[in-house]
Amino acid sequence: MAKSIRCTDTGKLFRNLQDAQLYAERTGNSNFEECDQEVAPLSEEEKQAKIEQIRIKLAEKRKEREEEDKVRGIEEEKNRRLEGQKMLEARDEYEQQQRKRDYEDRKKEKEAFLREKERLRLEVAKDKAERAGDAARRRGESPEGVKEAYQVALDKALGKGMASEAEKTPLQIMNESIKTLSAYKVVDEGLVALKTINKMLSNIATNPQEEKFLQVNLENEAFKKRVASKVGGVAFLKACGFEKHDRKLHLSKETLDIDLIKQGVKLLDEAISAYF
């Protein structure tokens, strides 16, 4: 009758299969056989040593599991963070692509809006130019004058030459205004405008301190008919220093340039003389 279990590799005896299994797990020896040799009972010291050995073994197993759990927890945390980083990058990529699509859509909308705005601006400019050409035709101007009036109105409506306009000197503006006014040939409207402006500037050159000569009422019917209604009339006065305030043109005494006024009078005298 078997009384113990013996390890054939080491000859060690065990009372039962459970002890043999624990030994096999600890040492790696797995060859056992039944044996009729009885295992001597353990003394109290041996029992305590055995219990302590088992306790130590269990503690080691527990520590190993804790270390394994710790390592596994670290790996799981790394994987979690990695997945989180990937999700964040994917979201950022999606948002970046969405912003890019939104930008392209807004860009296309803006380009379409600007194209439509430019088309409408061109239509309005052409309409104004045609009205200017018709007005020149009714004034009895030559085909060249009608064409020039059309082109001038078109350029003005489209804003062409606006930057260079600010760079022009007062004398350049005066000469251009005289040329434009001289083109009004019907019932000598241009000559009337030149003479009216000449009279206004001559009064200022003679009496620069006289306040009444330094102001022009834009609502005055005679002034509107003779000067303000003609292209170049008000521009000539502004080139001489007049500034618009409400419904008046005003020339400040502080900025009054008598020499410029006299040069304007001289240009007008020459234009009037050449008119005849």
Protein Blocks (a to p, Z undefined) as FASTA:
>chain_A
ZZbdcdfknopacfblklmmmmmmmnopabdcddfbdcddddfklmmmmmmmmmmmmmmm
mmmmmmmmmmmmmmmmmmmmmmmmmmmmmmmmmmmmmmmmmmmmmmmmmmmmmmmmmmmm
mmmmmmmmmmmmmmmmmnopafklmmmmmmmmmmmmnopoklmmmmpcfklmmmmmmmmm
mmmmgghlmmmmmmmmmmmmmmmmmmmmlmklmpccfklmklmmmmmmpghilmmmmmno
pacehjaccddfklocfklmmmmmmmmmmmmmmmZZ
